[in-house]
Amino acid sequence: MRLITEARELATKRVRSSRSGWAAERIAPTDQAFEWTIALHPPTEREMRADEHAAESWARSWRGLADAPPNSGIRIEWGSRTWKSIGKQHVPVRAVFSSPDGVAAFAGGAAKREWGVLRDRADAVAERFVRAPELAAVVRSRAAMILALAEGDFGTLLDVVEWLATNDVARLRPRQLPIRGIDTKWFGAHRGLVTEFLAALTSREPGIVDSDALIRVRVLDPTLAPGEILDFAAPASELDARAYRPRVTFVFENVESVLAMPPWPGAIAIHGAGYAVNLLEQIAWVRESRVIYWGDLDSHGFAILHRLRTHLPDVTSTLMDEATLLAHRDLWVKESRPHRGLFASLTAGEQLALDLLRSEGDTRLEQERIPWSAALFALSQASASASASASASRLNQ
């Protein structure tokens, strides 16, 4: 026998798993009739005989829903059972829902409230703009973000999208947008949704100018930049214009490692900024130097290394091997959201380390946890090896 409380739990799960699709349907209907059923598992003859009172209480609880009005979106279907020892009984067999509103109303609580908000916002999109599958797709994929918006922000979102759809703002910066009440912070926080809605409406992006990403740099050898600032951040285009000629470029995932580096002949240290490492390909003096990468020993660290190698194939890694991992087992922590991809550019040693991380239950060794003295020793070895390799290459030319 399925209790009403158990059925409400099922309805709550259904609302939260399906509400994005339901909301999209309100913008681009498919004309398919809605129906969802919960089997109520009426008692068997043996269960009735074992506890007739419990069975009768269960039936009465469902009978209370049988008188719901026709527009409630829920009806209880009944069936007959004939048992030798008890006779013919009329029992609830299934709860049938004919609308998302009916499912949400039955679920109650937060599920009902959240569906009401998302439903009303989908209706507002449909009323403001043309009903289109492209808009429905945005609502489906971004339902959680739309639901999380404050009421005022949602209304502003629609106003901004509508304004951008009919005005050319190409080459303007966010601060220059002549939209009343919109500041740079608001646009930055909601830009993703604005862009997706606008693309669905017009098949174009806003064209607003972005700030160039800044790359943190430390010149570890003052002779590479005489009289210049040695610790700064600049866009890749400006760094490319510099006449640096380092023998080795260290790229670290963690900015603190960059800041901790001591003076180093012929070297420059750069903060890779995670997956933004691909920007380094735009800098000629980085491409022409020996690049040594040191990242966290986790799946994302190897994903970033792979990304860097797709742009700079000759990158050498350090402290990203099985020996380093095993030597610091007591410093491992759990990786909460591991990357499941395959990285073809990894060396055999790097792949062994990644395989070990995964086989140990998606563990990770953060860069900052490795003792600094051990890190400097490994970086010195990697730098010396890179220099020797470069010298041998020049001799063979």
GULUMZA-46046 format. One record per residue (C-alpha): residue in one letter; residue number from 0; x, z, y. Coordinates in pm, whole numbers, plus 32768, in hexadecimal, padded with zeros to 4 digits. Each point is the difference from the previous one (the first is absolute). Example, Ala and Ser with C-alpha at 12.3 -4.5 7.8 and 13.67 -1.06 7.14 Angstrom:
<sites>
{"A"; 0; {84CE; 830C; 7E3E}};
{"S"; 1; {8089; 7FBE; 8158}};
</sites>
This chain:
<sites>
{"M"; 0; {8000; 8000; 8000}};
{"R"; 1; {8094; 7F94; 814E}};
{"L"; 2; {7FC0; 8105; 810C}};
{"I"; 3; {7FAA; 7F9F; 8164}};
{"T"; 4; {8146; 809C; 807A}};
{"E"; 5; {80C5; 7F20; 7F12}};
{"A"; 6; {7F3B; 7ED0; 8070}};
{"R"; 7; {8046; 8052; 816E}};
{"E"; 8; {8174; 800C; 7FB2}};
{"L"; 9; {7FE8; 7EA5; 7F66}};
{"A"; 10; {7F42; 7F85; 8131}};
{"T"; 11; {8107; 8091; 80E9}};
{"K"; 12; {8114; 7F4A; 7F44}};
{"R"; 13; {7F35; 7EBF; 800D}};
{"V"; 14; {7FCC; 801B; 8178}};
{"R"; 15; {8171; 8032; 8043}};
{"S"; 16; {8072; 7EEB; 7F17}};
{"S"; 17; {7EFC; 7F00; 8070}};
{"R"; 18; {7FB3; 8047; 816D}};
{"S"; 19; {80FD; 7F05; 8086}};
{"G"; 20; {7F56; 7EEA; 7F3B}};
{"W"; 21; {7EA8; 807A; 8067}};
{"A"; 22; {8068; 7FFA; 816D}};
{"A"; 23; {8087; 7E9D; 7FDD}};
{"E"; 24; {7EB1; 7F97; 7F6A}};
{"R"; 25; {7F53; 8065; 8141}};
{"I"; 26; {80D1; 7F01; 80C0}};
{"A"; 27; {7FFD; 7EE3; 7F03}};
{"P"; 28; {7EE3; 8041; 7F09}};
{"T"; 29; {8014; 7F60; 7EA8}};
{"D"; 30; {7E88; 8021; 7FC3}};
{"Q"; 31; {803F; 80AD; 7EB6}};
{"A"; 32; {7F07; 8113; 7FB2}};
{"F"; 33; {809C; 8159; 7FF7}};
{"E"; 34; {7FCE; 80DB; 7ED1}};
{"W"; 35; {80C9; 811D; 7F73}};
{"T"; 36; {7F98; 80DB; 7EE0}};
{"I"; 37; {8061; 8158; 7F85}};
{"A"; 38; {7FA2; 8048; 7E97}};
{"L"; 39; {7F68; 815B; 7FE6}};
{"H"; 40; {803E; 8037; 7E8B}};
{"P"; 41; {7EB7; 80A9; 7FA3}};
{"P"; 42; {8016; 810D; 7EF2}};
{"T"; 43; {7FF2; 7FAE; 7E8F}};
{"E"; 44; {7F05; 80A9; 7F19}};
{"R"; 45; {810F; 80EC; 7F8A}};
{"E"; 46; {8056; 8063; 8167}};
{"M"; 47; {7E8F; 8036; 8050}};
{"R"; 48; {7FD4; 80E4; 7ED5}};
{"A"; 49; {8142; 80BC; 804A}};
{"D"; 50; {7FA1; 8054; 816A}};
{"E"; 51; {7EA9; 7F86; 8061}};
{"H"; 52; {8003; 80C6; 8145}};
{"A"; 53; {8141; 7F58; 8079}};
{"A"; 54; {7F79; 7EA9; 7FAB}};
{"E"; 55; {7EBC; 8041; 80BB}};
{"S"; 56; {80BE; 8081; 8133}};
{"W"; 57; {80D8; 7EC8; 7FFA}};
{"A"; 58; {7ECC; 7F1D; 7FF5}};
{"R"; 59; {7F58; 80BF; 811E}};
{"S"; 60; {8135; 7FDB; 80DC}};
{"W"; 61; {7FF0; 7E85; 7FDD}};
{"R"; 62; {7E85; 7FFD; 8025}};
{"G"; 63; {8035; 8087; 815F}};
{"L"; 64; {80A4; 7EB5; 805E}};
{"A"; 65; {7EF5; 7F2C; 7F5F}};
{"D"; 66; {7F1E; 801C; 8131}};
{"A"; 67; {8103; 7F71; 80F2}};
{"P"; 68; {7F64; 7F02; 80F0}};
{"P"; 69; {8027; 7E8C; 7FA6}};
{"N"; 70; {80F7; 7FC3; 811C}};
{"S"; 71; {80E8; 811B; 7F92}};
{"G"; 72; {80D4; 7F15; 7F2D}};
{"I"; 73; {7FE0; 80D4; 7EC5}};
{"R"; 74; {7F09; 8011; 7EE4}};
{"I"; 75; {7FFF; 80C3; 7EBD}};
{"E"; 76; {7F9E; 7F3D; 7EC9}};
{"W"; 77; {7F55; 80B9; 7EE7}};
{"G"; 78; {7FE2; 7FB7; 7E8F}};
{"S"; 79; {7F49; 8087; 7ED2}};
{"R"; 80; {80A1; 80B2; 7EDD}};
{"T"; 81; {7F43; 805B; 7EC3}};
{"W"; 82; {8095; 8112; 7F28}};
{"K"; 83; {7F71; 8087; 7EBA}};
{"S"; 84; {8027; 816D; 805A}};
{"I"; 85; {7F9C; 7FE9; 816E}};
{"G"; 86; {7F22; 7ECF; 8023}};
{"K"; 87; {7FFB; 7F00; 8116}};
{"Q"; 88; {80C2; 8057; 813C}};
{"H"; 89; {801C; 7F4D; 814F}};
{"V"; 90; {8169; 8025; 807C}};
{"P"; 91; {80D5; 7F77; 8121}};
{"V"; 92; {80E4; 7EEE; 7F7D}};
{"R"; 93; {80BD; 7F73; 812B}};
{"A"; 94; {8021; 8014; 817A}};
{"V"; 95; {7FF6; 7EA5; 809E}};
{"F"; 96; {8080; 7FC5; 8161}};
{"S"; 97; {7F90; 7ECD; 80C1}};
{"S"; 98; {80DC; 8024; 8136}};
{"P"; 99; {814B; 8094; 8071}};
{"D"; 100; {7F3C; 80E5; 80E6}};
{"G"; 101; {7F4A; 8088; 7ECF}};
{"V"; 102; {8146; 804A; 7F4B}};
{"A"; 103; {8093; 80A8; 8135}};
{"A"; 104; {7EC5; 80CB; 8042}};
{"F"; 105; {8002; 807D; 7E99}};
{"A"; 106; {8175; 8053; 8012}};
{"G"; 107; {7FCB; 80C1; 8143}};
{"G"; 108; {810B; 80BE; 80BD}};
{"A"; 109; {8133; 7F52; 808C}};
{"A"; 110; {7FC7; 7EC6; 7F30}};
{"K"; 111; {7EAE; 7FCD; 80A5}};
{"R"; 112; {8086; 8041; 815E}};
{"E"; 113; {812E; 7F1C; 7FD6}};
{"W"; 114; {7F2E; 7EE3; 7F76}};
{"G"; 115; {7F10; 8024; 8124}};
{"V"; 116; {811D; 7FDD; 80F9}};
{"L"; 117; {809D; 7ED7; 7F4F}};
{"R"; 118; {7EAF; 7F55; 7FD2}};
{"D"; 119; {7FA9; 8024; 8170}};
{"R"; 120; {8155; 7F7B; 8069}};
{"A"; 121; {7FE0; 7ED4; 7F1B}};
{"D"; 122; {7EA9; 7FBE; 809B}};
{"A"; 123; {809A; 8019; 815B}};
{"V"; 124; {8106; 7EF9; 7FA1}};
{"A"; 125; {7EED; 7F1E; 7F79}};
{"E"; 126; {7F31; 8029; 813C}};
{"R"; 127; {8123; 7FC7; 80EF}};
{"F"; 128; {80A2; 7ED7; 7F54}};
{"V"; 129; {7F9D; 7EDA; 7F2A}};
{"R"; 130; {7FC1; 805F; 7E95}};
{"A"; 131; {812C; 7F6E; 7F4A}};
{"P"; 132; {80AF; 8037; 7EB1}};
{"E"; 133; {8149; 802D; 80BC}};
{"L"; 134; {7F75; 812A; 80C2}};
{"A"; 135; {7F6B; 808D; 7EC3}};
{"A"; 136; {8157; 7FEA; 7F5B}};
{"V"; 137; {809C; 80CC; 811A}};
{"V"; 138; {7EF5; 810C; 7FE1}};
{"R"; 139; {802F; 8008; 7E87}};
{"S"; 140; {817B; 8022; 800B}};
{"R"; 141; {800F; 80EC; 812D}};
{"A"; 142; {7ECE; 80D6; 7FBA}};
{"A"; 143; {80C9; 8143; 7FF4}};
{"M"; 144; {809F; 7FB9; 8154}};
{"I"; 145; {7EB2; 7F9F; 8099}};
{"L"; 146; {7F60; 813C; 7F79}};
{"A"; 147; {811B; 80D9; 8088}};
{"L"; 148; {7FD5; 7F85; 8167}};
{"A"; 149; {7F64; 80EA; 80FC}};
{"E"; 150; {7EB0; 7F80; 807B}};
{"G"; 151; {8088; 7FA9; 8156}};
{"D"; 152; {812B; 7F4B; 7F6D}};
{"F"; 153; {7F22; 7F2C; 7F21}};
{"G"; 154; {7F2F; 7F8D; 8127}};
{"T"; 155; {813E; 7FB6; 80C4}};
{"L"; 156; {8088; 7F3B; 7ED9}};
{"L"; 157; {7ED5; 7F17; 8006}};
{"D"; 158; {8019; 7FDA; 817B}};
{"V"; 159; {8172; 7FA7; 7FEB}};
{"V"; 160; {7FCF; 7F05; 7EE5}};
{"E"; 161; {7EE3; 7F59; 80BA}};
{"W"; 162; {80CE; 7FE9; 8141}};
{"L"; 163; {8137; 7F78; 7F52}};
{"A"; 164; {7F2D; 7EFB; 7F4A}};
{"T"; 165; {7FA7; 7F5D; 814C}};
{"N"; 166; {813B; 803C; 80CF}};
{"D"; 167; {8163; 7F7C; 7FE0}};
{"V"; 168; {80FF; 8119; 8007}};
{"A"; 169; {8128; 7F46; 7F6F}};
{"R"; 170; {814E; 807D; 8085}};
{"L"; 171; {7F67; 813F; 8093}};
{"R"; 172; {8080; 8156; 7FA0}};
{"P"; 173; {7F09; 8110; 7F92}};
{"R"; 174; {802A; 80AD; 8152}};
{"Q"; 175; {7F88; 7EC5; 80B1}};
{"L"; 176; {7EB3; 7FDD; 7F4A}};
{"P"; 177; {7EEE; 8003; 810B}};
{"I"; 178; {7F07; 80BC; 7F24}};
{"R"; 179; {7F6B; 8132; 80A6}};
{"G"; 180; {8054; 8143; 7F4E}};
{"I"; 181; {8105; 7F68; 7F17}};
{"D"; 182; {8160; 8089; 8015}};
{"T"; 183; {813B; 7FB4; 7F3F}};
{"K"; 184; {7FD5; 8128; 7F15}};
{"W"; 185; {7E9E; 7F9D; 7FA1}};
{"F"; 186; {8062; 7E98; 7FC1}};
{"G"; 187; {8130; 8065; 7F34}};
{"A"; 188; {7F32; 80E9; 7F26}};
{"H"; 189; {7EEB; 7F00; 7FC1}};
{"R"; 190; {80BC; 7EBA; 8013}};
{"G"; 191; {7FEA; 7FB8; 7E8B}};
{"L"; 192; {7E84; 8011; 7FFB}};
{"V"; 193; {7FE2; 7F3E; 8145}};
{"T"; 194; {80E0; 7EED; 7F77}};
{"E"; 195; {7F45; 7FE2; 7EB7}};
{"F"; 196; {7EA8; 7FF4; 80A3}};
{"L"; 197; {8078; 7F01; 80FE}};
{"A"; 198; {809C; 7F25; 7EF3}};
{"A"; 199; {7EB8; 800B; 7F3C}};
{"L"; 200; {7F3F; 7F92; 8135}};
{"T"; 201; {80EB; 7EFE; 8094}};
{"S"; 202; {810B; 7FB2; 7EF8}};
{"R"; 203; {810E; 806C; 80F5}};
{"E"; 204; {80C4; 8137; 805A}};
{"P"; 205; {7FFE; 8097; 815E}};
{"G"; 206; {8157; 7F72; 8058}};
{"I"; 207; {805E; 813F; 80B7}};
{"V"; 208; {8176; 8031; 802C}};
{"D"; 209; {809E; 810C; 7F26}};
{"S"; 210; {8127; 80D5; 805C}};
{"D"; 211; {8137; 7F9E; 7F41}};
{"A"; 212; {8060; 80FA; 7EF5}};
{"L"; 213; {8132; 80CB; 8065}};
{"I"; 214; {8123; 8027; 7F0F}};
{"R"; 215; {80D2; 813E; 8018}};
{"V"; 216; {8176; 7FB7; 8000}};
{"R"; 217; {813C; 80D2; 8006}};
{"V"; 218; {814A; 7F51; 8038}};
{"L"; 219; {80EF; 80DA; 7F35}};
{"D"; 220; {8138; 7F4F; 807C}};
{"P"; 221; {8019; 7FFC; 8180}};
{"T"; 222; {80F5; 7EDC; 7FF3}};
{"L"; 223; {7EE0; 7F22; 7F89}};
{"A"; 224; {7F4C; 8037; 814D}};
{"P"; 225; {80FE; 8068; 8108}};
{"G"; 226; {7F5D; 809F; 812F}};
{"E"; 227; {7EA1; 7FDC; 7F6F}};
{"I"; 228; {7EFB; 80FA; 7F8E}};
{"L"; 229; {8042; 8062; 7E97}};
{"D"; 230; {7EB1; 809E; 7FA0}};
{"F"; 231; {7EC2; 7F46; 8064}};
{"A"; 232; {7ECA; 7F43; 7F8F}};
{"A"; 233; {7FB4; 7E96; 8050}};
{"P"; 234; {7F32; 7ED8; 7F7C}};
{"A"; 235; {80A0; 7F1D; 7EFE}};
{"S"; 236; {8018; 7EE4; 80FE}};
{"E"; 237; {80D5; 80D4; 80EA}};
{"L"; 238; {80DA; 8080; 7EE5}};
{"D"; 239; {803B; 7E9B; 7F8F}};
{"A"; 240; {808D; 7FAE; 8159}};
{"R"; 241; {810D; 810C; 7FE0}};
{"A"; 242; {815C; 7F8E; 7FA6}};
{"Y"; 243; {803F; 810A; 7EFA}};
{"R"; 244; {80DE; 7FAD; 7ED7}};
{"P"; 245; {7FE8; 8127; 7F0F}};
{"R"; 246; {80A8; 7FF1; 7EAC}};
{"V"; 247; {7EE7; 80CE; 7F6B}};
{"T"; 248; {7E9B; 804A; 806C}};
{"F"; 249; {7F5F; 8137; 7F6D}};
{"V"; 250; {7E85; 7FED; 7FE4}};
{"F"; 251; {7F57; 814D; 7FB9}};
{"E"; 252; {7E93; 8046; 7FBC}};
{"N"; 253; {8014; 8153; 80AB}};
{"V"; 254; {8052; 8012; 8173}};
{"E"; 255; {80A1; 8158; 7FD9}};
{"S"; 256; {8106; 7F65; 7F1E}};
{"V"; 257; {804D; 7F03; 8110}};
{"L"; 258; {8024; 8113; 8104}};
{"A"; 259; {80E1; 80D3; 7F1F}};
{"M"; 260; {8101; 7EEE; 7FC2}};
{"P"; 261; {8163; 804D; 807C}};
{"P"; 262; {80E2; 7F02; 80B1}};
{"W"; 263; {8051; 7EE7; 7F0F}};
{"P"; 264; {80F8; 7EE4; 8039}};
{"G"; 265; {7F59; 7EAB; 8008}};
{"A"; 266; {7EA2; 8088; 7FB9}};
{"I"; 267; {7EA6; 8009; 809A}};
{"A"; 268; {7EDD; 80CD; 7F77}};
{"I"; 269; {7E98; 7F8B; 801D}};
{"H"; 270; {7EB5; 80A9; 7FB5}};
{"G"; 271; {7F47; 7F14; 7F16}};
{"A"; 272; {7EAA; 8098; 8058}};
{"G"; 273; {7F6F; 7FD2; 7EA4}};
{"Y"; 274; {7F5E; 7EB0; 7FBC}};
{"A"; 275; {806B; 7F7F; 8158}};
{"V"; 276; {815B; 7FB5; 7F72}};
{"N"; 277; {7FAD; 7E8D; 7FFB}};
{"L"; 278; {803C; 7FFE; 817B}};
{"L"; 279; {8176; 8026; 7FBF}};
{"E"; 280; {800F; 7E97; 7F8A}};
{"Q"; 281; {7FD1; 7F98; 816A}};
{"I"; 282; {814C; 809E; 806A}};
{"A"; 283; {812A; 7F1A; 7FCD}};
{"W"; 284; {810D; 810D; 7FF8}};
{"V"; 285; {7F3F; 80BB; 7EF2}};
{"R"; 286; {7FE5; 7EC5; 7F2D}};
{"E"; 287; {8177; 7FC1; 8027}};
{"S"; 288; {806F; 8160; 7FA2}};
{"R"; 289; {8000; 80BA; 7EB6}};
{"V"; 290; {7EB3; 80BA; 7FF0}};
{"I"; 291; {7FE8; 814A; 7F45}};
{"Y"; 292; {7EA3; 808D; 7FCD}};
{"W"; 293; {7FAC; 8168; 7FAF}};
{"G"; 294; {7E95; 805E; 7FCC}};
{"D"; 295; {7F31; 810A; 7F57}};
{"L"; 296; {801C; 7FFE; 7E87}};
{"D"; 297; {7E93; 7FB1; 7FBF}};
{"S"; 298; {7F29; 7ECF; 7FB8}};
{"H"; 299; {7FCF; 7FB1; 8170}};
{"G"; 300; {8175; 8020; 8042}};
{"F"; 301; {803D; 7EF0; 7EFD}};
{"A"; 302; {7EE1; 7F32; 808C}};
{"I"; 303; {80A2; 800E; 8158}};
{"L"; 304; {8154; 7FA5; 7F6C}};
{"H"; 305; {7F5D; 7ED6; 7F55}};
{"R"; 306; {7F5A; 7F9A; 8147}};
{"L"; 307; {814F; 8011; 80B5}};
{"R"; 308; {80A8; 7F31; 7EF1}};
{"T"; 309; {7EFA; 7EED; 801E}};
{"H"; 310; {8086; 7FD2; 8162}};
{"L"; 311; {816C; 8068; 7FCF}};
{"P"; 312; {8057; 7FB6; 7E93}};
{"D"; 313; {815D; 809D; 8002}};
{"V"; 314; {7F93; 8162; 8057}};
{"T"; 315; {80B3; 8112; 7F3D}};
{"S"; 316; {7F4D; 8148; 7FB9}};
{"T"; 317; {809D; 8155; 7FDE}};
{"L"; 318; {7F7E; 814B; 7F78}};
{"M"; 319; {7EE1; 7F43; 7F5D}};
{"D"; 320; {806D; 8010; 7E96}};
{"E"; 321; {7FB6; 80C6; 7EC7}};
{"A"; 322; {8134; 80DD; 8021}};
{"T"; 323; {7F9D; 8073; 815E}};
{"L"; 324; {7EA0; 8046; 7F88}};
{"L"; 325; {806B; 80CE; 7ED3}};
{"A"; 326; {8104; 80C2; 80C9}};
{"H"; 327; {7EED; 8084; 80E3}};
{"R"; 328; {7EE6; 803E; 7F08}};
{"D"; 329; {7FB9; 8156; 809C}};
{"L"; 330; {7FAC; 7F52; 814A}};
{"W"; 331; {7EF8; 7F12; 7F76}};
{"V"; 332; {7EA0; 8005; 8089}};
{"K"; 333; {7EC2; 7F4A; 7F9E}};
{"E"; 334; {7FBC; 7EAB; 809D}};
{"S"; 335; {7E93; 800B; 8068}};
{"R"; 336; {7FBE; 7E8A; 8020}};
{"P"; 337; {8100; 7F3E; 7F34}};
{"H"; 338; {8035; 7E8B; 8028}};
{"R"; 339; {7FAD; 7F47; 7EBB}};
{"G"; 340; {80A1; 7EB5; 8058}};
{"L"; 341; {8117; 7F42; 7F51}};
{"F"; 342; {813F; 7FC6; 80C8}};
{"A"; 343; {80C6; 7ED8; 7F80}};
{"S"; 344; {8129; 8035; 80EA}};
{"L"; 345; {8066; 8154; 7F73}};
{"T"; 346; {8148; 801E; 7F46}};
{"A"; 347; {8004; 8082; 7E9C}};
{"G"; 348; {806E; 8158; 807A}};
{"E"; 349; {7EF1; 8010; 8108}};
{"Q"; 350; {7EF8; 7F99; 7F04}};
{"L"; 351; {8071; 8113; 7F12}};
{"A"; 352; {7FD3; 8100; 8116}};
{"L"; 353; {7EA6; 7F7B; 8052}};
{"D"; 354; {7F9D; 8004; 7E91}};
{"L"; 355; {8074; 8169; 7FE4}};
{"L"; 356; {7F3A; 8066; 8135}};
{"R"; 357; {7EC5; 7F6C; 7F6B}};
{"S"; 358; {8037; 8087; 7EA2}};
{"E"; 359; {802E; 815F; 808E}};
{"G"; 360; {7EA0; 7FF4; 8093}};
{"D"; 361; {803A; 7F4B; 814B}};
{"T"; 362; {8102; 80EB; 808C}};
{"R"; 363; {80D5; 7FCB; 8135}};
{"L"; 364; {8146; 8078; 8099}};
{"E"; 365; {7FEE; 7FF6; 817A}};
{"Q"; 366; {8132; 7F88; 80BC}};
{"E"; 367; {8017; 813E; 80CF}};
{"R"; 368; {8018; 80DD; 7ECA}};
{"I"; 369; {814F; 7F73; 7F92}};
{"P"; 370; {811D; 80DD; 8083}};
{"W"; 371; {80A1; 7F5B; 812F}};
{"S"; 372; {8161; 801F; 7F74}};
{"A"; 373; {7F95; 7F44; 7EC5}};
{"A"; 374; {7F54; 7EF9; 80D2}};
{"L"; 375; {8135; 7FC6; 80D9}};
{"F"; 376; {80DC; 7FDD; 7ECD}};
{"A"; 377; {7F19; 7EFB; 7F68}};
{"L"; 378; {7FE7; 7F44; 814B}};
{"S"; 379; {817C; 7FFD; 801D}};
{"Q"; 380; {8020; 7F6F; 7EA2}};
{"A"; 381; {7EF7; 7EF9; 8046}};
{"S"; 382; {80A3; 7FA4; 814A}};
{"A"; 383; {8159; 7FE2; 7F61}};
{"S"; 384; {7F74; 7F2B; 7EE7}};
{"A"; 385; {7F4D; 7F20; 80FB}};
{"S"; 386; {813D; 7FD6; 80CD}};
{"A"; 387; {80CD; 7FAB; 7EC9}};
{"S"; 388; {7EFB; 7F02; 7F96}};
{"A"; 389; {8003; 7F62; 815B}};
{"S"; 390; {817C; 7FEA; 7FFE}};
{"A"; 391; {8002; 7F5F; 7EA8}};
{"S"; 392; {7EFC; 7F06; 8073}};
{"R"; 393; {80D3; 7F9E; 812D}};
{"L"; 394; {8135; 7FD0; 7F24}};
{"N"; 395; {7F43; 7F1B; 7F17}};
{"Q"; 396; {7F88; 7F22; 811A}};
</sites>
